[in-house]
Amino acid sequence: MRNTDANVLREGSEIRAGGGAAALDLNLLRTFLAVYRTGSFTAAARVLGLSQPTVTTQIRTLERQLDRELFQRLARGVDPAPYADELAARIVQPLDALATVTGPGGPAEDHPAEPVHLAGPAELLTRSVLPGIAPLVDRGVRLRVTPGLTEPLLDDLRAGRHDLVIATFRPRGRTLASVPLGDEEFVLVADPVRAERMGGPARIATDGPAALHGVPLVAYAEDLPILRRYWRHVFGKRLTCHPAVTMPDLNAVKAAVVGGAGFTVLPRYLCTVELASGELVLLHEPDDPPINTAFLVQRPGSSGNPHVALVRDHLLEAARGW
């Protein structure tokens, strides 16, 4: 073992029980850190490959040895006590460094890296992410990709089911680290026949959203999340009309609008080709279009899979060209 790794081991074992001389068991500290990061005994058990009763017993043992309460039990999950924040700050670096040395996979040349579990919005994964990281497959990277909505995907990330999640908003709380991945601009579009019939961009520039009165609306969901944001940001008004067509898939929404079903709001990246070919027409070009930032979120803790960092870094680089 290298000297630096030995120092890590010594540093990790200097945290001692409140009144005793014995160093704390590293397994207890690993379990504590997993609970601290996931915010749940159940989620920590999944990450560690243990049963929930075992995790509960280990945390109680650690609390007894330290003579301090580490977590406040809530209806859903746990909340760290002040001393838990202090303890986590002291052990996170040595334990994460130790995990890179003694990870479950062993040396890379003897054990192929596990698949990288990546999740995010279906449309962004399909249009930008998968083409961007496809070259990594030739470098031996295996991918398991899951589409979905941000909130449940982040819950799954905390529970250890994903390695990386592309989120449509910055995660709340302190357990998940995130970095901005890129911005998506939203645009108001219709097919060219519909656009000409209702007066096109010139009519909207003159009359505002009133120009769209009576034009069928195609939406992602009944509550119009994307369209309501566009209306509020661009027109300063509340959108009150009801959709003619809904489909929880933006590619399907785009297809319906290309086919002449009505107008909608889409991320620009999703309809760049159709705007260039004339299949869709941009109905409005505001000086300050609404923009949403996507964030790349990594599973808490240090991954023993080197391909997770490879996919993460490649995604951050590829996103510059989206």
Disulfide bonds with the S-S distance in Angstrom:
none
